Amino acid sequence: MQNLTYDDHMLIRKHPNYRYTFMNEQELREELKKWCREAIIDWLKWNDRNGIYDDEQCMDELGFIMTYEQGVELMVGQIIQKDF
């Protein structure tokens, strides 16, 4: 993980989910290999409260549920683009 500033550490203290936002893409992808689909959905819901990530919401609004792979790509995209 890159060098973190005092402000970065304060964000992580505020909520541990922030620590993933400081990872580069390779580190993040390696970390996410340890995660289950539900953990990724939880992170996505934390990061974007207006997003459609729950199975029921996805099915109702999109007609399908998000796969693990789709969740990984969404999370990586949001972090790499700093969309949090």
C-alpha positions as CSV (number, residue, x, y, z in Angstrom):
1,M,0.0,0.0,0.0
2,Q,1.3,3.5,-0.8
3,N,2.4,5.9,1.9
4,L,-0.5,7.2,3.8
5,T,-0.9,10.7,5.2
6,Y,-2.3,11.6,8.5
7,D,-5.6,12.4,6.8
8,D,-5.6,9.0,5.2
9,H,-5.2,7.3,8.5
10,M,-8.0,9.4,10.0
11,L,-10.3,8.2,7.2
12,I,-9.4,4.6,7.9
13,R,-10.1,5.1,11.6
14,K,-13.5,6.6,10.6
15,H,-14.4,3.4,8.8
16,P,-12.1,0.4,8.0
17,N,-13.5,0.1,4.5
18,Y,-11.5,3.2,3.5
19,R,-8.3,1.1,3.7
20,Y,-9.1,-0.6,0.4
21,T,-9.4,2.8,-1.4
22,F,-5.6,3.3,-0.9
23,M,-4.6,0.1,-2.7
24,N,-3.4,0.0,-6.2
25,E,-5.3,-2.2,-8.7
26,Q,-3.0,-5.2,-8.3
27,E,-3.1,-5.1,-4.5
28,L,-6.8,-4.7,-4.5
29,R,-7.4,-7.7,-6.9
30,E,-5.2,-9.9,-4.7
31,E,-7.1,-8.8,-1.6
32,L,-10.5,-9.5,-3.3
33,K,-9.6,-13.1,-4.0
34,K,-10.1,-13.6,-0.3
35,W,-13.5,-12.0,-0.3
36,C,-16.9,-13.6,-0.8
37,R,-19.6,-12.2,-3.0
38,E,-21.6,-10.9,0.0
39,A,-18.6,-9.0,1.4
40,I,-18.1,-7.3,-2.0
41,I,-21.8,-6.4,-2.1
42,D,-21.5,-5.0,1.5
43,W,-18.6,-2.8,0.4
44,L,-20.4,-1.6,-2.7
45,K,-23.5,-0.7,-0.6
46,W,-21.3,1.2,1.9
47,N,-19.5,3.1,-0.9
48,D,-22.7,3.9,-2.9
49,R,-25.9,3.9,-0.9
50,N,-27.9,4.7,-4.0
51,G,-26.5,1.8,-6.0
52,I,-28.4,-1.4,-6.9
53,Y,-26.4,-4.3,-5.5
54,D,-28.7,-6.5,-3.4
55,D,-30.0,-9.6,-5.2
56,E,-33.7,-8.5,-4.8
57,Q,-33.0,-5.0,-6.1
58,C,-30.9,-6.2,-9.0
59,M,-33.6,-8.8,-10.0
60,D,-36.4,-6.2,-9.7
61,E,-34.7,-3.4,-11.5
62,L,-32.2,-5.1,-13.8
63,G,-33.5,-8.6,-14.3
64,F,-30.4,-10.4,-13.0
65,I,-28.3,-10.7,-9.9
66,M,-24.7,-9.5,-9.8
67,T,-22.0,-12.2,-9.9
68,Y,-18.9,-12.3,-7.9
69,E,-16.9,-11.3,-10.9
70,Q,-19.1,-8.3,-11.7
71,G,-18.9,-7.2,-8.1
72,V,-15.1,-7.3,-8.2
73,E,-15.0,-5.3,-11.4
74,L,-17.5,-2.7,-10.0
75,M,-15.5,-2.4,-6.8
76,V,-12.1,-2.1,-8.6
77,G,-13.6,0.4,-11.0
78,Q,-15.0,2.6,-8.2
79,I,-11.7,2.5,-6.3
80,I,-9.3,3.0,-9.2
81,Q,-11.5,5.9,-10.5
82,K,-11.7,7.2,-6.9
83,D,-15.5,7.2,-7.1
84,F,-16.0,6.9,-3.3
